[in-house]
Amino acid sequence: MCGVARWGSAVVAHAGVVDNRVLRLADVIVHPPQPTVIAAVSLAARTMRDLTGCTVVVVAIESYGLLVFKRANRSATSSTRRLSIRE
């Protein structure tokens, strides 16, 4: 797994696989799952603060769903969704 992909014109990086040099270039950063909503929010907010070039941060929350932070102008907004996966 290389941890970096292109999606249209966006660069998507997996924070658990690539180093900070790559994360600084990413438009979308996907973090490994976190055990609680609080941990996920903290990680997403820290990522938005520290990596100002990124526009979207995604963090899975174990047994809950996904947290998505999206930069809107110069602030960040968040959303959580419970997902069900069918096979």
CYANA upper distance limits for C-alpha pairs under 8 A (distance plus 0.5 A):
  1 MET  CA     17 VAL  CA      8.42
  2 CYS  CA     17 VAL  CA      7.69
  2 CYS  CA     18 VAL  CA      8.13
  3 GLY  CA     13 ALA  CA      6.09
  3 GLY  CA     14 HIS  CA      5.42
  3 GLY  CA     15 ALA  CA      8.19
  3 GLY  CA     16 GLY  CA      8.46
  3 GLY  CA     17 VAL  CA      5.82
  3 GLY  CA     18 VAL  CA      6.34
  4 VAL  CA     11 VAL  CA      7.59
  4 VAL  CA     12 VAL  CA      6.15
  4 VAL  CA     13 ALA  CA      4.99
  4 VAL  CA     14 HIS  CA      6.95
  4 VAL  CA     18 VAL  CA      8.04
  5 ALA  CA     11 VAL  CA      6.45
  5 ALA  CA     12 VAL  CA      5.68
  5 ALA  CA     13 ALA  CA      7.07
  6 ARG  CA     10 ALA  CA      6.16
  6 ARG  CA     11 VAL  CA      5.22
  6 ARG  CA     12 VAL  CA      6.45
  7 TRP  CA     11 VAL  CA      6.87
  7 TRP  CA     12 VAL  CA      7.41
 10 ALA  CA     26 ALA  CA      8.03
 10 ALA  CA     27 ASP  CA      6.19
 10 ALA  CA     28 VAL  CA      7.65
 11 VAL  CA     25 LEU  CA      7.97
 11 VAL  CA     26 ALA  CA      5.47
 11 VAL  CA     27 ASP  CA      5.74
 11 VAL  CA     28 VAL  CA      6.79
 12 VAL  CA     26 ALA  CA      6.21
 12 VAL  CA     27 ASP  CA      6.62
 12 VAL  CA     28 VAL  CA      5.13
 12 VAL  CA     29 ILE  CA      6.37
 12 VAL  CA     30 VAL  CA      7.97
 13 ALA  CA     18 VAL  CA      7.54
 13 ALA  CA     22 VAL  CA      7.88
 13 ALA  CA     23 LEU  CA      6.86
 13 ALA  CA     26 ALA  CA      6.47
 13 ALA  CA     28 VAL  CA      6.83
 13 ALA  CA     29 ILE  CA      5.52
 13 ALA  CA     30 VAL  CA      6.69
 14 HIS  CA     18 VAL  CA      6.78
 14 HIS  CA     29 ILE  CA      6.42
 14 HIS  CA     30 VAL  CA      5.30
 14 HIS  CA     31 HIS  CA      6.53
 14 HIS  CA     32 PRO  CA      8.25
 15 ALA  CA     19 ASP  CA      7.72
 15 ALA  CA     23 LEU  CA      7.47
 15 ALA  CA     29 ILE  CA      6.91
 15 ALA  CA     30 VAL  CA      6.42
 15 ALA  CA     31 HIS  CA      5.58
 15 ALA  CA     32 PRO  CA      7.56
 16 GLY  CA     31 HIS  CA      6.76
 16 GLY  CA     32 PRO  CA      6.42
 18 VAL  CA     22 VAL  CA      6.82
 18 VAL  CA     23 LEU  CA      7.57
 19 ASP  CA     23 LEU  CA      6.98
 20 ASN  CA     24 ARG  CA      6.58
 21 ARG  CA     25 LEU  CA      7.55
 22 VAL  CA     26 ALA  CA      7.05
 23 LEU  CA     29 ILE  CA      7.57
 23 LEU  CA     51 LEU  CA      7.97
 24 ARG  CA     51 LEU  CA      6.36
 24 ARG  CA     52 THR  CA      8.43
 24 ARG  CA     53 GLY  CA      7.12
 24 ARG  CA     54 CYS  CA      7.96
 25 LEU  CA     53 GLY  CA      7.36
 25 LEU  CA     54 CYS  CA      8.10
 26 ALA  CA     53 GLY  CA      7.53
 26 ALA  CA     54 CYS  CA      6.25
 27 ASP  CA     53 GLY  CA      6.92
 27 ASP  CA     54 CYS  CA      4.72
 27 ASP  CA     55 THR  CA      5.85
 27 ASP  CA     56 VAL  CA      7.08
 28 VAL  CA     54 CYS  CA      6.25
 28 VAL  CA     55 THR  CA      6.56
 28 VAL  CA     56 VAL  CA      5.27
 28 VAL  CA     57 VAL  CA      6.33
 28 VAL  CA     58 VAL  CA      8.23
 29 ILE  CA     54 CYS  CA      7.54
 29 ILE  CA     56 VAL  CA      6.92
 29 ILE  CA     57 VAL  CA      5.39
 29 ILE  CA     58 VAL  CA      6.79
 30 VAL  CA     57 VAL  CA      6.44
 30 VAL  CA     58 VAL  CA      5.26
 30 VAL  CA     59 VAL  CA      6.55
 31 HIS  CA     57 VAL  CA      8.10
 31 HIS  CA     58 VAL  CA      6.69
 31 HIS  CA     59 VAL  CA      5.50
 31 HIS  CA     60 ALA  CA      7.67
 32 PRO  CA     59 VAL  CA      6.98
 32 PRO  CA     60 ALA  CA      7.09
 33 PRO  CA     40 ALA  CA      8.38
 33 PRO  CA     59 VAL  CA      6.56
 33 PRO  CA     60 ALA  CA      4.89
 33 PRO  CA     61 ILE  CA      5.80
 33 PRO  CA     62 GLU  CA      6.38
 34 GLN  CA     39 ALA  CA      6.65
 34 GLN  CA     40 ALA  CA      6.10
 34 GLN  CA     59 VAL  CA      7.65
 34 GLN  CA     60 ALA  CA      6.76
 34 GLN  CA     61 ILE  CA      5.51
 34 GLN  CA     62 GLU  CA      6.46
 35 PRO  CA     39 ALA  CA      7.34
 35 PRO  CA     40 ALA  CA      8.22
 35 PRO  CA     61 ILE  CA      6.45
 35 PRO  CA     62 GLU  CA      5.76
 36 THR  CA     40 ALA  CA      6.82
 36 THR  CA     61 ILE  CA      6.57
 36 THR  CA     62 GLU  CA      7.48
 37 VAL  CA     41 VAL  CA      6.58
 37 VAL  CA     61 ILE  CA      6.77
 38 ILE  CA     42 SER  CA      6.60
 39 ALA  CA     43 LEU  CA      6.64
 40 ALA  CA     44 ALA  CA      6.58
 40 ALA  CA     59 VAL  CA      6.52
 40 ALA  CA     60 ALA  CA      7.91
 40 ALA  CA     61 ILE  CA      7.08
 40 ALA  CA     67 LEU  CA      7.52
 41 VAL  CA     45 ALA  CA      6.48
 41 VAL  CA     67 LEU  CA      7.94
 42 SER  CA     46 ARG  CA      6.58
 43 LEU  CA     47 THR  CA      6.61
 44 ALA  CA     48 MET  CA      6.74
 44 ALA  CA     57 VAL  CA      6.55
 44 ALA  CA     58 VAL  CA      7.81
 44 ALA  CA     59 VAL  CA      7.45
 44 ALA  CA     69 PHE  CA      7.10
 45 ALA  CA     49 ARG  CA      6.66
 45 ALA  CA     69 PHE  CA      8.29
 45 ALA  CA     76 ALA  CA      8.41
 46 ARG  CA     50 ASP  CA      6.51
 47 THR  CA     51 LEU  CA      6.11
 47 THR  CA     57 VAL  CA      7.91
 48 MET  CA     52 THR  CA      6.49
 48 MET  CA     54 CYS  CA      7.37
 48 MET  CA     55 THR  CA      8.32
 48 MET  CA     57 VAL  CA      7.82
 48 MET  CA     71 ARG  CA      8.23
 48 MET  CA     76 ALA  CA      7.88
 54 CYS  CA     71 ARG  CA      8.37
 55 THR  CA     70 LYS  CA      6.26
 55 THR  CA     71 ARG  CA      5.46
 55 THR  CA     72 ALA  CA      8.50
 56 VAL  CA     68 VAL  CA      7.49
 56 VAL  CA     69 PHE  CA      6.11
 56 VAL  CA     70 LYS  CA      5.01
 56 VAL  CA     71 ARG  CA      6.77
 57 VAL  CA     68 VAL  CA      6.24
 57 VAL  CA     69 PHE  CA      5.56
 57 VAL  CA     70 LYS  CA      7.04
 58 VAL  CA     66 LEU  CA      7.33
 58 VAL  CA     67 LEU  CA      6.23
 58 VAL  CA     68 VAL  CA      5.12
 58 VAL  CA     69 PHE  CA      6.97
 59 VAL  CA     66 LEU  CA      6.28
 59 VAL  CA     67 LEU  CA      5.64
 59 VAL  CA     68 VAL  CA      7.04
 60 ALA  CA     64 TYR  CA      8.38
 60 ALA  CA     65 GLY  CA      6.40
 60 ALA  CA     66 LEU  CA      4.92
 60 ALA  CA     67 LEU  CA      6.63
 61 ILE  CA     65 GLY  CA      5.87
 61 ILE  CA     66 LEU  CA      6.26
 61 ILE  CA     67 LEU  CA      7.56
 64 TYR  CA     82 ARG  CA      6.37
 64 TYR  CA     83 LEU  CA      8.22
 65 GLY  CA     80 THR  CA      7.40
 65 GLY  CA     81 ARG  CA      6.12
 65 GLY  CA     82 ARG  CA      4.79
 65 GLY  CA     83 LEU  CA      5.91
 66 LEU  CA     80 THR  CA      6.03
 66 LEU  CA     81 ARG  CA      6.13
 66 LEU  CA     82 ARG  CA      7.15
 66 LEU  CA     83 LEU  CA      7.94
 67 LEU  CA     78 SER  CA      7.40
 67 LEU  CA     79 SER  CA      6.25
 67 LEU  CA     80 THR  CA      4.99
 67 LEU  CA     81 ARG  CA      7.39
 68 VAL  CA     78 SER  CA      6.05
 68 VAL  CA     79 SER  CA      5.81
 68 VAL  CA     80 THR  CA      6.82
 69 PHE  CA     76 ALA  CA      6.71
 69 PHE  CA     77 THR  CA      5.97
 69 PHE  CA     78 SER  CA      4.84
 69 PHE  CA     79 SER  CA      7.07
 70 LYS  CA     76 ALA  CA      6.02
 70 LYS  CA     77 THR  CA      5.95
 70 LYS  CA     78 SER  CA      6.91
 71 ARG  CA     75 SER  CA      6.15
 71 ARG  CA     76 ALA  CA      4.85
 71 ARG  CA     77 THR  CA      6.91
 72 ALA  CA     76 ALA  CA      6.27
 72 ALA  CA     77 THR  CA      7.41
